[in-house]
Amino acid sequence: MALVPVLWALRGARARRGALLGLAFGVVYFGTLMSWLLPLTILGWSVLALGSAGWMALLFAAAAAVIREERPIRTALAIGAVWVSVEWLRGVMPFGGFTWGGLGVTQHDNPLLLPLASVAGSWGISFVLAAVNVLVLEALERVRMGWGRPARLLAMGAAMALLPVLIPAISADGPSVSVAVVQGNVPRDIAVEDRLIVDRIVAENHARLHRTLADDPPDLAVWPENALDQDPRRDPSLAALVEDAIVEVGSPTLVGAITTEDDDSLRNENLLYTGEGEIVGRYVKNHLVPFGEYVPFRERLEGVVPDIERVREDLTPGTEPGRFPVPGAPEASFASVICFENAFPDLVRQWVTADMGFLVVSTNNSTFGRGPAARQHLALSELRAVETGRWVVHGALTGISGIVDPSGRVLQRSPLFEPAILRASIPQAEGRTVFNVIGGWLPAAFVLGAALALVAPRTPRRRVVPGLATSPRVCVILPTYEEAATIEEVVRGVRAAGERVEVLVVDDASPDGTAEIVRGLAGEGGVRLLEREGKRGLAGAYLDGFRLVLEDGYDLVVEMDADLSHRPQDLRALLAGARSHHVTIGSRYVPGGSIPDWGIGRQLLSRGGNLYARLLLGLPVADATSGFRVYRAEALRELVDPPPTAGGYAFQVELAYRAWRLGMSVGEVPITFRDRTHGRSKLSRRIVVEALWKVLAWGARDRLLRRRPPAA
C-alpha cells in the first residue's frame, strides 16, 4: 500500500504536476535504492538516479492523464498498464536500458503474489501492485458515501493480490544435478578498485577453495564472474592454475573470465571446462553495463568526465545466447547469464528454452562493498526462477551467492566477503512457463492498454437542459455567396417552419445578386440581411450572425446552408430536438439520415472525417461536421466566448466538441442531405487539411496533456 499517498497526490493533477511529482518521487526512490553507488561514484549515482527519476516523471505524467475519478476500476487498470509500459521502456533505452528498481521486484519474497511471475513476469506483478494501490485509494475516497462501493473495490483489489497463489508451478522433477558454487572471495581493498578486477589472487582463491570439493565432486561447479582476471588461453601460468584445480576435483566447471581475442578486444565470458580441464564451451556476455563495461561516446567524454577513467577499456558484447550441456551428464543442460543480464526478464526468458534444465547466474558485485546491491541482485534471481520455472544457481564472487528454487525461495545463501561453498542437488525442469511463451508480447499488450487509456475520453459531467418556452423565438442564419438561384426557396421554406421562425442572411458581397433578392424578401417581414465586404469565409459569417442574433434575444439559433443541401422541411425536427438538448445536430449518419446523391468518394471523405474526429477527440457525435444545427441561445453564448479558432468543417467540429467538453447535451436527429444542384461546392484541400490538423491538435492538447475545459 506504499503507493497510496503518492497516488493520492496525483488526484486532480494535470500532466505537468504529475511529472514534477514523479520526478521528486523518483529522485528519492532511486537515490535511496542505488545508494550502494555513492562510495564508488557520486557523479554516476547522481546521473543514474536522475535519469531513472526522469522515467518516473513520464510515468506520473501519463498516470495523471489516465485518471478517471468517475471510473475507479478503469483508472486502476490504466495506471497499472502505464506503470508497466514505462518500466519496460526504461529497460530498453537508453544504451539498452536499466531495469533496476522495478516495482514487481519488491514482491520477491511474497509467496501469495510471486506465482504470477510464471504467467506475466515481474511486469505482471508491477501491474497488479499499481492497480491494487489505486483500488485501495479509490475505496478510501468513497468511504464517506457508504461502504457498498468501497467494499467492492477492496474485494477486487484483494482478489488481484491473492488469487495468484493458486497458479500452479511448473514441475521441476527431472534428473537431479549436483552443483557447487565456489565463492572464492577477494579482499575489499582490491574489490573496490575496479569493476573488472585485475589481480591473480582472485583466481588463486577460487582454485584453492575448489580443491576442497575433491572428496565429493559435484556434477557442476561454478566460479563466478571475473574469477579469472586474464584469459587462460593466453596466460600459461593462469591456465595451469585453473586446469590443475579442475582436474584434481574432476568436475565440469563454469569459470568466469575476462578474455582477449586475436584483435585484442576484451570479452566478459563464462568458460565451460570438462573435468579433464578442457574448455568445451564459451558464453560471451551479450548485455554489457554502460559506463561500467564500456563507455558510450568515450571520445567525447574523455577529459571531461573523470569517472569514466575507471573503465580503462571497452568490452565487446557477444551475440549468442548462453546455453550449455553438462559434460559427462547427457541429460543435464543449463542456461547461463552474467551479472547485469539477470535484470532483464526478456533476455533470460529467451535464453531458457524448453530443454534447459536450470539457470546459472554468474556475477561480481564486489565493487559495491557491503551495500544492498548484492541483496537486490539475488532478489532478481528469485523473480527469474519463478518466471522460468527453473532452479537458479546464483554465484557471486564475494557474495551473496544463493540457491533458489522454482517458487522463488532462497534455500541457501552465503555471507558477503567471506570464502564459501554452496552445494545442492537440484532437479531439472522441462517445458516452458506461460511467461516463457508469451512474455515477448506482454510489453506490447501493456503499451497498447496504456495508449488506449491515454486517448480514452474523459466523460464530462452532464449539465441539465433547462426548459424552453412553448413558442420560442428562432433565428436561422444563412451564410451566402452566389446563392441567387436558391435563396428565395430556402428562405420561404424556413419561414414556413413556424410563425416565430425568422431568417438572418449573411452575404459576402455575392456578385450574382443574392443580396438584392434578400432585400426584396425582407420587406415581407421576418427576414434580415447582414452584408459583409468581400468573401470572408463561413466561420466569420456565422460568428458575425451569432453576435447580432444573441443581442436581439432569440431563444434558438440555427445554422443552415442556403443551397438546398439542407432541406427546410427537416428544420421542424431539429427545433423539436432542441427541447431536449443544448445543441441539436442534423445528422446524415444516425438511423434515418441519408445522403442519396453522393458518390462513394465524397461519402468516404465525409465519413472518414467524422470517424477521425471521434477517435482523436472521443467526441460521441456521428456527424460532427454537419452544418445544419440548432443552439440554445444561452449555450451559444458560452460556446463562442472565446471565439472559435477554426474555419470550414473544423469550425463545426470545434463548436460541437466545445459543447460536449463543457458537459452540454449534444443530440442528433436524422436529416436527408442532398448535393447542391446550383453553384459549386466550397470544399477545398485547404479546408480538409485545416480540419485534420485542428482535430489532431485538440486531441493532443485535451486528451494527452489533459487541458480541462473552462468551468461551467
Secondary structure, 3 states (H helix, E strand, C coil): CCCHHHHHHHCCCCHHHHHHHHHHHHHHHHHHHCHHHCCCCHHHHHHHHHHHHHHHHHHHHHHHHHCCCCCHHHHHHHHHHHHHHHHHHHCCCCCCCCCCCCHHHHHCCCCCCHHHHHHHHHHHHHHHHHHHHHHHHHHHHHHHHCCHHHHHHHHHHHHHHHHHHHCCCCCCCCCEEEEEEEECCCCHHHHCCCCCCCCHHHHHHHHHHHHHHCCCCCCEEEEEEEEECCCCCCCHHHHHHHHHHHHHHCCCEEEEEEEECCCCCEEEEEEEECCCCCEEEEEECCCCCECCCECCCHHHHCCCCHHHHHCCCCECCCCCCCEEEECCEEEEEEEEEEHHHHHCHHHHHHHCCCCCCEEEEEECCHHHCCCCHHHHHHHHHHHHHHHHCCCEEEEECCCCCEEECCCCCEEEECCCCCCEEEEEEEECCCCCCHHHHHCCCHHHHHHHHHHHHHHCCCCCCCCCCCCCCCCCCEEEEEEECCCCCCHHHHHHHHHCCCCCEEEEEEECCCCCCHHHHHHHHHCCCCEEEEECCCCCCHHHHHHHHHHHHHHCCCCEEEECCCCCCECHHHHHHHHHHCCCCCEEEEECCCCCCECCCCCHHHHHHHHHHHHHHHHHHCCCCCCCCCCCEEEEHHHHHHHCCCCCCCCHHHHHHHHHHHHHHCCCCEEEEECEECCCCCCCCCCCHHHHHHHHHHHHHHHHHHHHCCCCCCCC
